[in-house]
């Protein structure tokens, strides 16, 4: 194979440099595009209503050592949220259970229209029997009406027999 001329080598080197410049430009554009997408996702996470997830990392700062190739930023550490369970309700402590049910639905972002559909799975005993009767007789029109009816049925009465309670103290 005959040796190549210097002019041919120079043209090959120039061609390689031009190709390298095109690749660098392409990589810079991709990096900018990805940085924009990551910043948009971080902004969406910041505006998310759930406060139980950790806040995402701020956008990466440009590297002073190399403006075209900034240092890679490690991905944000997202902790797995706890798996919460709503305890079943059988009658006592109705106000505590209602509070926990509301918190459960808020945490899992269950739409209010689905609360009644799900709640029977968290009831048993006397409370489930009451719920079945109310459901069968079309007494449950909304979540709020269910809560009012539940409180009326299972809340301790404020009209207790105070004399009987005092008599038991003796």
C-alpha positions as CSV (number, residue, x, y, z in Angstrom):
1,X,0.0,0.0,0.0
2,X,1.5,3.3,-1.0
3,X,1.9,6.0,1.6
4,X,-0.8,8.7,1.6
5,X,0.0,12.2,0.8
6,X,0.1,14.8,3.5
7,X,-2.8,16.7,1.9
8,X,-5.0,13.5,2.1
9,X,-4.1,13.0,5.7
10,X,-4.9,16.6,6.5
11,X,-8.3,16.3,4.8
12,X,-9.0,13.1,6.7
13,X,-8.1,14.8,10.0
14,X,-10.2,17.9,9.2
15,X,-13.1,15.5,8.3
16,X,-12.7,13.7,11.6
17,X,-12.7,17.0,13.5
18,X,-15.8,18.2,11.7
19,X,-17.6,15.0,12.5
20,X,-16.4,15.3,16.2
21,X,-17.8,18.8,16.3
22,X,-21.2,17.6,14.9
23,X,-21.3,14.8,17.5
24,X,-20.4,17.3,20.3
25,X,-23.2,19.7,19.2
26,X,-25.7,16.8,19.0
27,X,-24.7,15.6,22.5
28,X,-25.0,19.1,23.9
29,X,-28.5,19.4,22.4
30,X,-29.6,16.1,23.9
31,X,-28.1,17.0,27.2
32,X,-30.0,20.3,27.2
33,X,-33.2,18.6,26.3
34,X,-32.8,16.0,29.0
35,X,-31.9,18.7,31.6
36,X,-35.2,20.5,30.6
37,X,-37.2,17.3,31.0
38,X,-35.6,16.6,34.4
39,X,-36.3,20.1,35.6
40,X,-39.9,19.8,34.5
41,X,-40.3,16.5,36.3
42,X,-38.8,18.0,39.5
43,X,-41.2,21.0,39.3
44,X,-44.1,18.6,38.9
45,X,-42.9,16.6,42.0
46,X,-42.6,19.9,44.0
47,X,-46.2,20.7,43.3
48,X,-47.5,17.3,44.1
49,X,-50.1,17.4,47.0
50,X,-48.7,14.5,48.9
51,X,-46.3,15.6,51.6
52,X,-45.0,12.2,52.5
53,X,-42.6,11.9,49.6
54,X,-39.1,13.4,50.0
55,X,-38.5,16.6,48.1
56,X,-36.5,16.2,44.9
57,X,-33.0,17.5,44.4
58,X,-32.5,21.0,42.9
59,X,-31.5,21.2,39.3
60,X,-27.8,20.6,38.7
61,X,-25.4,23.6,38.7
62,X,-23.3,24.1,35.6
63,X,-19.7,22.8,36.0
64,X,-17.0,25.5,35.9
65,X,-14.4,23.0,34.7
66,X,-16.0,22.1,31.4
67,X,-19.1,24.0,30.1
68,X,-19.9,21.6,27.3
69,X,-19.5,18.4,29.5
70,X,-20.8,19.1,33.0
71,X,-20.3,16.5,35.8
72,X,-23.0,13.9,36.1
73,X,-25.5,14.5,38.9
74,X,-26.6,11.4,40.9
75,X,-30.3,10.6,40.6
76,X,-32.5,11.7,43.5
77,X,-33.1,9.1,46.2
78,X,-36.8,8.4,46.4
79,X,-37.8,6.5,49.5
80,X,-40.6,4.0,49.1
81,X,-43.7,5.4,51.0
82,X,-45.0,3.3,53.8
83,X,-47.9,0.9,53.0
84,X,-50.7,2.1,55.2
85,X,-53.7,0.0,56.2
86,X,-57.0,1.2,57.5
87,X,-58.1,-0.9,60.4
88,X,-61.5,-2.5,60.2
89,X,-64.4,-1.0,62.1
90,X,-66.8,-3.0,64.2
91,X,-68.5,-0.3,66.3
92,X,-66.5,1.3,69.1
93,X,-64.4,4.5,68.7
94,X,-66.2,5.7,65.7
95,X,-64.7,9.2,65.7
96,X,-61.2,7.8,65.8
97,X,-61.9,5.4,62.9
98,X,-63.6,8.2,60.8
99,X,-60.4,10.3,61.3
100,X,-58.2,7.4,60.2
101,X,-60.4,6.6,57.2
102,X,-60.3,10.3,56.0
103,X,-56.5,10.3,56.4
104,X,-56.2,7.0,54.6
105,X,-58.3,8.3,51.6
106,X,-56.3,11.6,51.6
107,X,-52.9,9.8,51.6
108,X,-53.8,7.4,48.8
109,X,-55.7,10.2,46.9
110,X,-58.9,8.2,46.6
111,X,-61.5,10.4,44.9
112,X,-64.5,11.1,47.2
113,X,-66.9,9.3,44.8
114,X,-65.1,6.0,45.5
115,X,-65.1,6.3,49.3
116,X,-68.4,4.5,49.8
117,X,-67.4,1.8,47.3
118,X,-64.3,0.9,49.3
119,X,-65.4,1.4,52.9
120,X,-67.4,-1.9,53.3
121,X,-64.1,-3.7,53.0
122,X,-63.0,-2.0,56.2
123,X,-66.0,-3.0,58.3
124,X,-67.0,-6.1,60.1
125,X,-69.3,-7.4,62.8
126,X,-72.1,-5.1,63.9
127,X,-70.8,-2.2,61.8
128,X,-70.8,-4.3,58.6
129,X,-74.4,-5.6,59.3
130,X,-75.5,-2.0,59.8
131,X,-73.7,-0.9,56.5
132,X,-75.3,-3.7,54.5
133,X,-78.8,-2.7,55.8
134,X,-78.2,1.0,54.9
135,X,-76.8,0.0,51.5
136,X,-79.6,-2.4,50.7
137,X,-82.2,0.2,51.7
138,X,-80.6,2.9,49.6
139,X,-79.9,5.1,52.7
140,X,-76.3,5.9,51.6
141,X,-76.3,8.8,49.1
142,X,-72.9,10.3,49.7
143,X,-69.8,10.0,51.8
144,X,-70.9,12.9,54.1
145,X,-74.4,11.3,54.7
146,X,-72.6,8.0,55.5
147,X,-70.4,9.7,58.0
148,X,-73.4,11.4,59.7
149,X,-75.3,8.2,59.8
150,X,-72.3,6.3,61.2
151,X,-71.8,8.8,63.9
152,X,-75.4,8.8,64.9
153,X,-75.4,5.0,65.0
154,X,-72.1,4.3,66.8
155,X,-71.1,7.5,68.7
156,X,-71.5,7.3,72.5
157,X,-74.7,9.0,73.6
158,X,-74.5,12.3,75.4
159,X,-77.7,11.4,77.2
160,X,-76.1,8.7,79.3
161,X,-77.5,7.8,82.6
162,X,-75.2,9.7,84.9
163,X,-76.9,8.4,88.1
164,X,-76.2,4.8,87.1
165,X,-72.5,5.7,86.5
166,X,-72.3,7.3,89.9
167,X,-74.0,4.3,91.5
168,X,-71.4,2.0,90.0
169,X,-68.6,4.0,91.7
170,X,-69.8,2.9,95.2
